[in-house]
Amino acid sequence: MLRRLPPLVLSLLACLVQPAHAQLASPGLDSQQCQLVKQHVLQPGAPVDCAQLQVVRFAYVDFDKVRHEDGEIMVMAAVAPQVKAVFDELLKRGFPLAQARLMEHYQGNDDASMADNNTSAFNDRPITGGKAISLHAYGLAIDINPLQNPYVRRDAQGRQIFSPPAGQGFGQRVASRAGSSEQVVELFAQHGFLIWGGDWKKPIDYQHFQVSRGMAERLAKLPLPQARQLFESSAVAYRACRSGHGNKPSDRKTCAAAAG
């Protein structure tokens, strides 16, 4: 007959068998993390500062179905709980990610991150091919699997240019292909990232999910509790709208416009 274990031992054993979920660091970056970000990613005059950013750590599976525990993504703290929910769900679905490292590993070089097929978010930079501030500079845009979901523009002669260049092999979209962003558009929208770059005409940015610029500017000006409440209310409004509409892409866009 087995001896009855003390409650403390039972509690510890229960913790050991709990499934891993995405973890939230405390809102705001610590001094060491902030210094790294300022050295490589955060420029003077950025729309957010270290106190407004947060790291979400999560487990994921790669394209060989191997599980990793080292996923990290930096976002505006206001959206961190929703981002946590997204990556928890990606793991649950077995949706593969090649890797997810913070942008300081690439000194803020977006081309290097894309070439490494890196999933990322915060990066204080202008939009690709332009001068306006990117939504990545707010920590309110997420790029997933850039190789499988490339950024596509046309040059002066009308030829398609892919970023990363190896992404050309994924220019013909197959929604069922492993790691394709088409599979998770609705998931991101359900959690407040209402805009998908794959809906754009030119350029097309299949890897890219973001909030609206108006929402980003509002969130950046609010204290954390109010900003978090605003973002979560947007996600709730989208889900409520979707429950009353069909599943066509046009219905998704209608609800995204109404909620964001």
N, C-alpha and C positions, 0 to 999 in steps of 0.2 A: 504494500500500500504506500502511495506517495505521500510524503510529508507535505503539509500545507505551507506554502511559501509566505514569508512576511509581505505585507502590502507594499512596502517600498520596493522590494525585489520584483514583485508583479508589475509595478508601475514602470520600472526600468526596462523590463522585458517587453512591455507593450510599446514603449518608445522605439525599441530596436526593430520592431516589425512593422512600424508605420510606414506607408509609402511616402517617398520623397516628393515634395512639392516645391514650387518656386518660392524663394525666400526674399523678403524685403529687408534691405538694410535700413537703418534709421534715416528719416528725411534729412537731406543736407549731406554734403560730403565731409568726411573728416579732413583734418589739415593736410595729411600726407596725400590723400586722394585728390584734394583740391589743388595742391601744388603740381601734381602730375598732369592734371587736366589743364592748368594754366600754362604749363610748359609746352604742351603738345596740341591742345584742342581748343581751349577757351581764349578768345581774343578780347582785348579791351573794347568796351562798347557793345558787348554781346547782349542779347535780349533777356538772358537769365544769368544768375550767378550760382556759385557753388551751393548756397543755401537752398536753392530751388530745385536741385537735382537729386536723384536717388538711383541707386543701383539695385536692379532685380537680378537675383541669382537663381538659376534653374537647371534642372536635368533635362536632357534631350536625347533622342536617338539619331544616329547618323545614317548615311545612305546604305551602310552595311548592316543596319539594325543593331549596332553596338550602342549601348547606353553610356552617356557621359554625364558627369555631375558638375562640370565646370562652366556651364553657360552663364554669361553675364551680359546685361544690357543696361545702359544708362538712359534714363528718361526724366522728364519733369516729374517732380514728386507728386504733383496733383493727379497724375494718371497712373502711378505705380501700381495701385491695387488692381486696376483693370488690366494692365500689362501682365501682372502676375497671373491673372485668370486666363489670359490668352495662352501663355506658355505652359501652364498646367494642362490646358486642353490639348495643345499640340502634342505633348507627351502622351496623354491618354489616348489620342488617336493614332499614335505611332507616326505622326507626320515628321519626316526627316529634316534635320538641319545639318549642314556641313560643319559649322562651328559658330560660336557667338563670343567674340572678344570685344573688349572696350576699344574705342577708337584711338586711345593713346598708344596702343600697341603698334599703330600704323602712323603715329605722329600726325594724326588728322588727315592723312592722305586717302581720299575716297577711292581713287583708282587702285591703290595698293590693297585696300580692304576688299574691293570688289574682285580683284584678281585672285584673292585668297578665298573667295566664296564665303565671305564672313557676314553673318547677320548682325546688324548694328542699329543704333538709333542716334544718340546725341553726338553732334559734330558741328561746331560753330563755323559755318561756311556759307557762301552764297549758293543759290540754286545752280545745278549743273548747267553750264553754258550761259549763265546770266550773272547779274549783279545783285538782284534782290536777295534778302536774307532767306535762307532755306528754312523750312519747318524743322529740319534736323537741328538747327541752332537753338530751337526752343526745347529740344528733347521731346518733340511731338510728332515725329515721323520715324517709322521703322522700316528698314530694308531687310528682306529675307531672301536667302539663297540667291545672290546676284547672278551666279552662273546659270542656273535654271530659269531665272526670271530677269533677263537683261534690261538695261536702259537702251532705248532705240531712238535715234534721231536720223535726220536726212541731211546730207551735205548739200553744197550749192548745186551739184549735178543731180540731186535727187536720189543718190545712193544711200542705202541704209548703213548707219554706223552703229556698232554694238559696243556697249560697255557692260562688263568686260568683253574684250574682243572674242574670247572663247565662247561667249554667250550666243554667237551667231548660230551655233548648232541648235539652239533652242528658240530660234526666231519663229518657226512654225509651231504655234501653240497646241499642246495636247494637254487638256485639263486633267486627264487621269495620270499623267506622268508624275513620278515621285518628286515631291518637293515643289510642285507647281503652285504658284500663288493663287490661281483660280480656285483651288480647293478650300482656301481659308478666307476669301473675301468677306463672306457673311460673318464668320467668326470675329474678324477684326471689327467689322461694323457693329456687331452686337455689343462690343466693348468700347465703343466711342470713336474708333478710327474709321470715320465714315467715308473717306476719300481713298480710292485705289487708283494708282497711276496707270494701271492697265486699261482704265476707261478713257484715258486721254487720247487725243488724235495725234498730236505732235508736240513734244516728243511723247513716246509711250514709255512708261516706267513700271514694268511688271512687278518689280521687287518691292514697290513703294506703297506704304500705307500712312495716312496722315489725318490730322484734323483740319478744319478750315483755318485760313489765316485769321479771320475775325475771332474765332474761338481761341486761337493761340494768343492773340494780343490780350484778350480778356483774362485768360488764365494767368498770364505772366504778371498782371497787375494786382491780382487778388492774393490775400493771405492764404496759406495752405488749406485751412478747413473749408473756406468758401470756394476756393478753386476746385478742390476735390469734389465738393457737393455739386458744383456747376457741371463738371465733366460727367459725373455719375448720372446726373439728371438728363444729360444729353443722351447717354447710352440707354437709359430707361425709356426716354421718348422714342428713340429709334425702335426698340423692341416692341413697344406698344403699337407703333405704326405698322410694323411688319406683321403683327398678329392679325391685323385687319385687312391685309393686302395679299396678293399672290406672290409667287416666287420668281417672277420675271425680273431680269436686270433693271428694267425700267421702274418696277415697283421698288426695288432696293434704292435706286437713285432718288426717287420721289421721297422716300422716308428719310434718306440721308440729308436731303435738302431741308426737310421740315425740322429735323432734330438738331442740325448743327449750325 
